[in-house]
Amino acid sequence: MRHAVADLKPDELLVVYPGGRRYRLEKRVEVVPLAELVGAK
């Protein structure tokens, strides 16, 4: 993933996972629960 970020230079990167907690992994990398993206509760 670091190589892709270095090559593509995105403003931010979201990592989607099935858990329930949102948190920052690095300065421009955030981990987001899938349920949050689809609007599920």
Gaussian input, Z-matrix of N, CA and C with variables (Angstrom, degrees):
# hf/3-21g

backbone

0 1
 N
 C     1     B1
 C     2     B2     1     A1
 N     3     B3     2     A2     1     D1
 C     4     B4     3     A3     2     D2
 C     5     B5     4     A4     3     D3
 N     6     B6     5     A5     4     D4
 C     7     B7     6     A6     5     D5
 C     8     B8     7     A7     6     D6
 N     9     B9     8     A8     7     D7
 C    10    B10     9     A9     8     D8
 C    11    B11    10    A10     9     D9
 N    12    B12    11    A11    10    D10
 C    13    B13    12    A12    11    D11
 C    14    B14    13    A13    12    D12
 N    15    B15    14    A14    13    D13
 C    16    B16    15    A15    14    D14
 C    17    B17    16    A16    15    D15
 N    18    B18    17    A17    16    D16
 C    19    B19    18    A18    17    D17
 C    20    B20    19    A19    18    D18
 N    21    B21    20    A20    19    D19
 C    22    B22    21    A21    20    D20
 C    23    B23    22    A22    21    D21
 N    24    B24    23    A23    22    D22
 C    25    B25    24    A24    23    D23
 C    26    B26    25    A25    24    D24
 N    27    B27    26    A26    25    D25
 C    28    B28    27    A27    26    D26
 C    29    B29    28    A28    27    D27
 N    30    B30    29    A29    28    D28
 C    31    B31    30    A30    29    D29
 C    32    B32    31    A31    30    D30
 N    33    B33    32    A32    31    D31
 C    34    B34    33    A33    32    D32
 C    35    B35    34    A34    33    D33
 N    36    B36    35    A35    34    D34
 C    37    B37    36    A36    35    D35
 C    38    B38    37    A37    36    D36
 N    39    B39    38    A38    37    D37
 C    40    B40    39    A39    38    D38
 C    41    B41    40    A40    39    D39
 N    42    B42    41    A41    40    D40
 C    43    B43    42    A42    41    D41
 C    44    B44    43    A43    42    D42
 N    45    B45    44    A44    43    D43
 C    46    B46    45    A45    44    D44
 C    47    B47    46    A46    45    D45
 N    48    B48    47    A47    46    D46
 C    49    B49    48    A48    47    D47
 C    50    B50    49    A49    48    D48
 N    51    B51    50    A50    49    D49
 C    52    B52    51    A51    50    D50
 C    53    B53    52    A52    51    D51
 N    54    B54    53    A53    52    D52
 C    55    B55    54    A54    53    D53
 C    56    B56    55    A55    54    D54
 N    57    B57    56    A56    55    D55
 C    58    B58    57    A57    56    D56
 C    59    B59    58    A58    57    D57
 N    60    B60    59    A59    58    D58
 C    61    B61    60    A60    59    D59
 C    62    B62    61    A61    60    D60
 N    63    B63    62    A62    61    D61
 C    64    B64    63    A63    62    D62
 C    65    B65    64    A64    63    D63
 N    66    B66    65    A65    64    D64
 C    67    B67    66    A66    65    D65
 C    68    B68    67    A67    66    D66
 N    69    B69    68    A68    67    D67
 C    70    B70    69    A69    68    D68
 C    71    B71    70    A70    69    D69
 N    72    B72    71    A71    70    D70
 C    73    B73    72    A72    71    D71
 C    74    B74    73    A73    72    D72
 N    75    B75    74    A74    73    D73
 C    76    B76    75    A75    74    D74
 C    77    B77    76    A76    75    D75
 N    78    B78    77    A77    76    D76
 C    79    B79    78    A78    77    D77
 C    80    B80    79    A79    78    D78
 N    81    B81    80    A80    79    D79
 C    82    B82    81    A81    80    D80
 C    83    B83    82    A82    81    D81
 N    84    B84    83    A83    82    D82
 C    85    B85    84    A84    83    D83
 C    86    B86    85    A85    84    D84
 N    87    B87    86    A86    85    D85
 C    88    B88    87    A87    86    D86
 C    89    B89    88    A88    87    D87
 N    90    B90    89    A89    88    D88
 C    91    B91    90    A90    89    D89
 C    92    B92    91    A91    90    D90
 N    93    B93    92    A92    91    D91
 C    94    B94    93    A93    92    D92
 C    95    B95    94    A94    93    D93
 N    96    B96    95    A95    94    D94
 C    97    B97    96    A96    95    D95
 C    98    B98    97    A97    96    D96
 N    99    B99    98    A98    97    D97
 C   100   B100    99    A99    98    D98
 C   101   B101   100   A100    99    D99
 N   102   B102   101   A101   100   D100
 C   103   B103   102   A102   101   D101
 C   104   B104   103   A103   102   D102
 N   105   B105   104   A104   103   D103
 C   106   B106   105   A105   104   D104
 C   107   B107   106   A106   105   D105
 N   108   B108   107   A107   106   D106
 C   109   B109   108   A108   107   D107
 C   110   B110   109   A109   108   D108
 N   111   B111   110   A110   109   D109
 C   112   B112   111   A111   110   D110
 C   113   B113   112   A112   111   D111
 N   114   B114   113   A113   112   D112
 C   115   B115   114   A114   113   D113
 C   116   B116   115   A115   114   D114
 N   117   B117   116   A116   115   D115
 C   118   B118   117   A117   116   D116
 C   119   B119   118   A118   117   D117
 N   120   B120   119   A119   118   D118
 C   121   B121   120   A120   119   D119
 C   122   B122   121   A121   120   D120

   B1=1.4352
   B2=1.5306
   B3=1.2881
   B4=1.4741
   B5=1.5251
   B6=1.3241
   B7=1.4656
   B8=1.5199
   B9=1.3188
   B10=1.4640
   B11=1.5226
   B12=1.3178
   B13=1.4615
   B14=1.5248
   B15=1.3183
   B16=1.4639
   B17=1.5234
   B18=1.3222
   B19=1.4656
   B20=1.5266
   B21=1.3362
   B22=1.4629
   B23=1.5291
   B24=1.3249
   B25=1.4587
   B26=1.5332
   B27=1.3398
   B28=1.4684
   B29=1.5345
   B30=1.3319
   B31=1.4670
   B32=1.5176
   B33=1.3374
   B34=1.4526
   B35=1.5209
   B36=1.3188
   B37=1.4583
   B38=1.5260
   B39=1.3314
   B40=1.4569
   B41=1.5204
   B42=1.3210
   B43=1.4534
   B44=1.5274
   B45=1.3206
   B46=1.4600
   B47=1.5261
   B48=1.3428
   B49=1.4714
   B50=1.5242
   B51=1.3379
   B52=1.4600
   B53=1.5286
   B54=1.3055
   B55=1.4583
   B56=1.5145
   B57=1.3295
   B58=1.4407
   B59=1.5160
   B60=1.3256
   B61=1.4640
   B62=1.5248
   B63=1.3259
   B64=1.4646
   B65=1.5297
   B66=1.3261
   B67=1.4564
   B68=1.5225
   B69=1.3251
   B70=1.4626
   B71=1.5192
   B72=1.3299
   B73=1.4630
   B74=1.5252
   B75=1.3103
   B76=1.4661
   B77=1.5202
   B78=1.3207
   B79=1.4595
   B80=1.5297
   B81=1.3220
   B82=1.4631
   B83=1.5298
   B84=1.3211
   B85=1.4637
   B86=1.5273
   B87=1.3472
   B88=1.4501
   B89=1.5218
   B90=1.3226
   B91=1.4640
   B92=1.5313
   B93=1.3370
   B94=1.4693
   B95=1.5230
   B96=1.3387
   B97=1.4609
   B98=1.5269
   B99=1.3134
   B100=1.4468
   B101=1.5282
   B102=1.3190
   B103=1.4602
   B104=1.5188
   B105=1.3198
   B106=1.4565
   B107=1.5356
   B108=1.2997
   B109=1.4672
   B110=1.5233
   B111=1.3188
   B112=1.4557
   B113=1.5263
   B114=1.3109
   B115=1.4569
   B116=1.5156
   B117=1.3115
   B118=1.4699
   B119=1.5286
   B120=1.3168
   B121=1.4760
   B122=1.5002
   A1=110.44
   A2=117.90
   A3=120.21
   A4=111.66
   A5=117.10
   A6=120.05
   A7=110.41
   A8=117.44
   A9=121.17
   A10=110.23
   A11=117.46
   A12=121.20
   A13=110.19
   A14=117.33
   A15=121.03
   A16=111.30
   A17=117.31
   A18=121.17
   A19=112.40
   A20=116.93
   A21=121.21
   A22=113.65
   A23=116.87
   A24=123.58
   A25=113.57
   A26=117.42
   A27=119.18
   A28=110.99
   A29=116.29
   A30=120.40
   A31=111.05
   A32=116.04
   A33=121.10
   A34=109.34
   A35=115.83
   A36=121.79
   A37=108.02
   A38=116.00
   A39=121.16
   A40=109.37
   A41=115.92
   A42=122.35
   A43=105.65
   A44=117.12
   A45=121.81
   A46=109.16
   A47=115.51
   A48=119.60
   A49=109.12
   A50=118.42
   A51=121.25
   A52=114.60
   A53=118.68
   A54=121.53
   A55=112.71
   A56=117.19
   A57=121.09
   A58=115.80
   A59=117.68
   A60=120.45
   A61=110.41
   A62=116.77
   A63=122.25
   A64=107.96
   A65=117.08
   A66=119.85
   A67=110.66
   A68=115.01
   A69=121.82
   A70=108.56
   A71=114.84
   A72=120.90
   A73=110.14
   A74=115.90
   A75=123.50
   A76=107.35
   A77=117.33
   A78=121.84
   A79=112.47
   A80=118.44
   A81=121.75
   A82=112.63
   A83=116.86
   A84=121.07
   A85=108.94
   A86=115.64
   A87=120.62
   A88=109.82
   A89=116.08
   A90=122.55
   A91=106.91
   A92=115.66
   A93=121.08
   A94=109.96
   A95=117.36
   A96=120.27
   A97=111.30
   A98=117.42
   A99=122.06
   A100=111.04
   A101=117.56
   A102=121.27
   A103=111.91
   A104=117.75
   A105=121.83
   A106=110.81
   A107=116.91
   A108=120.80
   A109=112.51
   A110=117.62
   A111=120.29
   A112=112.06
   A113=117.48
   A114=121.56
   A115=114.84
   A116=117.91
   A117=121.58
   A118=109.84
   A119=115.62
   A120=119.32
   A121=110.63
   D1=-36.96
   D2=-179.77
   D3=-61.09
   D4=-36.95
   D5=178.84
   D6=-67.94
   D7=-41.39
   D8=178.65
   D9=-62.84
   D10=-43.84
   D11=178.84
   D12=-63.04
   D13=-42.15
   D14=179.14
   D15=-64.14
   D16=-39.29
   D17=-179.34
   D18=-74.37
   D19=-44.02
   D20=-173.71
   D21=-87.00
   D22=-24.77
   D23=179.75
   D24=51.74
   D25=54.49
   D26=177.96
   D27=-71.94
   D28=156.27
   D29=176.84
   D30=-68.35
   D31=-35.93
   D32=176.29
   D33=-152.60
   D34=162.93
   D35=-179.70
   D36=-134.52
   D37=128.60
   D38=176.67
   D39=-107.28
   D40=128.79
   D41=175.62
   D42=-104.70
   D43=118.13
   D44=-177.10
   D45=-95.93
   D46=133.75
   D47=-179.58
   D48=-143.21
   D49=163.46
   D50=-174.67
   D51=-81.11
   D52=3.88
   D53=-178.64
   D54=-75.74
   D55=-167.63
   D56=-174.95
   D57=-122.23
   D58=6.64
   D59=-175.30
   D60=-122.37
   D61=132.74
   D62=176.72
   D63=-94.47
   D64=135.60
   D65=178.54
   D66=-157.10
   D67=157.92
   D68=179.57
   D69=-88.66
   D70=130.83
   D71=179.97
   D72=-93.77
   D73=-41.42
   D74=176.30
   D75=-145.71
   D76=-176.60
   D77=-176.23
   D78=-53.11
   D79=-45.04
   D80=-176.90
   D81=-116.75
   D82=17.44
   D83=-179.07
   D84=-122.61
   D85=121.89
   D86=-179.69
   D87=-123.68
   D88=137.74
   D89=178.40
   D90=-96.16
   D91=127.24
   D92=-173.27
   D93=-128.02
   D94=133.26
   D95=176.17
   D96=-66.26
   D97=139.86
   D98=179.03
   D99=-57.31
   D100=-41.65
   D101=-179.01
   D102=-57.91
   D103=-33.79
   D104=179.10
   D105=-67.41
   D106=-37.65
   D107=-178.73
   D108=-72.74
   D109=-31.97
   D110=-178.72
   D111=-95.47
   D112=0.26
   D113=177.18
   D114=78.57
   D115=15.79
   D116=178.41
   D117=-77.76
   D118=155.92
   D119=178.67
   D120=-117.47

